[in-house]
Amino acid sequence: MSEKEKIDLTEIIIEHFDQDNLAEDFWEKYHAFNEKTHKELFPNDSLPNRKVVEINLVTGWPDYHVIRDFVYKDSSKKKIIAHSIYAINREDAPGYENNKHNSFFYILIDSRFRRQGLGKLLFKSIIGKVKEKGCKFTETDTYYESGKEFCKKIGGKLINEHTENRLQMEEIDWKVINEWRNEGKEKAPMVVLENFIIVPEKDIVEICELETNLERQIPTLDDKEKWTDIYTPEKKRKIERNRQKQGYINYTIISREYNGTISGMTEIRYSRTDRPERINQGLTGVLEDFRGRDLGKWLKAEMLVYIENHIPDARFIVTSNSDHNASMNSINERLGFKPFYNESSYKFRLTTVIKRMNKMT
Ligand SMILES: CC(C)(COP(=O)(O)OP(=O)(O)OC[C@H]1O[C@@H](n2cnc3c(N)ncnc32)[C@H](O)[C@@H]1OP(=O)(O)O)[C@@H](O)C(=O)NCCC(=O)NCCS
């Protein structure tokens, strides 16, 4: 636990992140803050590549207006002590009609400066701004115990629980993997697996529909509260371009039925320059109509074989799963994935939370 440092909330400086007008030493201060909070959560992991971190901050998220603020302790602006962010759907985003009343936020405070009212102050400012933009709700995800306590205190409703699961490459049981590959081929003999890094133009519309549907079909604690993102070819290409800028490779395996339909997929993301030992498992899923033939197991097994044969630096695979997604968790458990961190998602109704915040001193 790091030592506390007193802050005077009347002295702090809050600045919008404006990529075109950054102070010369901004990145140095930001990396110091970012790396400290990263080590708090993942003390044994290596640090993210600074260049990639900078690209991520500047690039933003496709389909969202993302507003970031940085907090300095005082006007000397020696160090960044907190970062806050809120995001709302763009009016031209395909999911706008579904998501226009919702927003996402995140507040991260250097542990030395917590429990002195800064979180409350930043949250108050965020809910005021998203309300002005026409939102009725806001939500956040957090791994930190302090974040969970804070969200409960300020009136958040728990809407989902996830676990970050990790699989060490050296612990993979290759006998199980080979059995799953063989069973998959036996149970679905007319299905072929295909792979790509860039989505082929001929499949892009179908892949976007697949991802949209698969995400909708993931069970969560409260299915009524699910955020429904919609993938379109334009958005998908934007994501691909962003990943390329960051130096990330996105590798996907799909299952294609005899009639040509794409029934399932699994994807990973990795980099040769940003923590190359870490493989990020992305979306895996089989459409409801095509389940019950062990396709999910086959896809996951095939991906592990790819990683073993083609990514020599890989040491572990990281995946985040909803705790309420029984089928995916059962597959991951049998593959040897182990829980690493619990993450909780909270949703806030703005009118309720504003009243509550006004009552809190
Ligand atoms: C969550 C976070 C932003 C809160 O910021 P903060 O400045 O420490 O919070 P505040 O001082 O404004 O706390 C407001 C109230 O929340 C509750 N609270 C905050 N942290 C808590 C903790 N660790 N344990 C129990 N209650 C806590 C308290 O009731 C507190 O009021 P009190 O101190 O008068 O009892 C900060 O702890 C943090 O950066 N955590 C890691 C990042 C994170 O999880 N962010 C996601 C949530 S947005």
The ligand as an ORCA input file, in Angstrom:
! r2SCAN-3c Opt
* xyz 0 1
  C     -12.884      4.438     -7.348
  C     -12.057      5.694     -7.109
  C     -12.075      6.520     -8.378
  C     -12.740      6.491     -5.967
  O     -12.051      7.710     -5.782
  P     -11.788      8.344     -4.347
  O     -11.328      9.733     -4.521
  O     -10.944      7.444     -3.543
  O     -13.265      8.339     -3.727
  P     -13.923      9.374     -2.710
  O     -12.923      9.819     -1.701
  O     -14.614     10.440     -3.469
  O     -14.978      8.419     -2.008
  C     -16.377      8.607     -1.984
  C     -16.990      7.508     -1.136
  O     -16.870      6.245     -1.788
  C     -16.634      5.213     -0.811
  N     -15.317      4.607     -1.035
  C     -14.350      5.038     -1.889
  N     -13.285      4.200     -1.843
  C     -13.578      3.244     -0.945
  C     -12.880      2.117     -0.452
  N     -11.648      1.822     -0.880
  N     -13.487      1.338      0.473
  C     -14.736      1.639      0.930
  N     -15.446      2.699      0.488
  C     -14.873      3.495     -0.430
  C     -16.646      5.906      0.554
  O     -17.944      5.822      1.082
  C     -16.274      7.307      0.186
  O     -16.727      8.266      1.119
  P     -15.989      8.411      2.571
  O     -14.519      8.393      2.305
  O     -16.484      9.725      3.068
  O     -16.438      7.244      3.382
  C     -10.606      5.347     -6.677
  O     -10.654      4.532     -5.538
  C      -9.813      4.638     -7.744
  O      -9.144      5.270     -8.556
  N      -9.909      3.283     -7.799
  C      -9.304      2.524     -8.877
  C      -9.979      2.783    -10.228
  C     -11.407      2.260    -10.320
  O     -11.764      1.220     -9.818
  N     -12.243      2.991    -11.078
  C     -13.546      2.492    -11.477
  C     -14.669      3.142    -10.799
  S     -15.015      4.667    -11.595
*
